[in-house]
Amino acid sequence: MEQRATTMPPKRRFSISAIQKTIPSALAKPGPASTPHNSTKKRLAPTDPPPVRLWETWPAGVRPTAIRRRWFEHLSPLPPDLDLAEIANRLGEPYHTVYRWAQFFRYPFPDRRSWKPSLVDWDKADWSQRDAEIARTLGVSRERVRQIRQKQGIPPATTPIRRFQAFVAANPERLTTMTVQEAVLAAGEPLCLSAGRRILRAAGIRAFRKSSQRRLDWRLPNRDLANIWGLSNHYVATLRLRLGIGPARWDLRGGANITNPEYRTLIQREKLNARRAIREEKAK
């Protein structure tokens, strides 16, 4: 049999440019030139990560307890920047309790004190008065008056205490021969004796005590000494404690020692001493 010679067709060589020409334009990969609107289109900026909501995460290092879990479940679903009063109404809890747990779990509530307009006319304040007097007049707290005084650079008011302090600093030697009451009267200030005594002690002045010359018989109870010398029970008790004298020899509670003859003798003797001391003070 005759075999027919088969001839293979010649291989066609394709170039890359020829292939690109044969590809339809619809199937071609779009580039910057194929989409003319890309030249004017702005590149989108990368989006910022969402803010961290601290009150939605449990604080690190905090031990979970039943009450903490309950308040965390109350506060974590809330949106930010709610007023504490609104949160208290929603939860049906007291305002101060909501404030405490909102701070504990870092809930971002607004500080109303920083933006609330002041309704107080500070031009009407008499800054020569004490802070307490200004506070009563304007209906605010004394601390708020102190803050405004400090903010405006207004010096403190001249109170009786400050005036008495100046008087003590100017007359240290003169006051050593006066009692606390005489020193306060000499200064002409409406000051209580306890405040005057405290100021004198702070200045290192021990006020003269008339009772030191009375030579009280401390064997008698405080009540008897107060009645005989015309003093208060509290003053006699304080003086006994300050001088380091022990308790009285007789205890009148229940009237057990009223009929004691020695006690009666000391009572009569103390009355005579008191009359003698009063006459000597009047003679001076």
ABEGO torsion letter per residue (X at the ends): XBBBBBBBBBBBBBBAAAAAAABBAAABBBBAAABAAAAABBBBBBBBBBBBBAAABBBBGBBBBAAAAAAAAAAAABBBGBBAAAAAAAAGBBAAAAAAAAAAAGBBBBBAAAABBBABBAAABBAABBAAAAAAAAGBBAAAAAAAAAAAGBBBBBBAAAAAAAAAAABAAAAAABBAAAAAAAAGBBBBAAAAAAAAAAAGBBBBBAAAAAGBBAABBAAAAAAAAGBBAAAAAAAAAAAGBBBBABBABGGAAAABAAAAAAAAAAAAAAAAAAAAAAAX
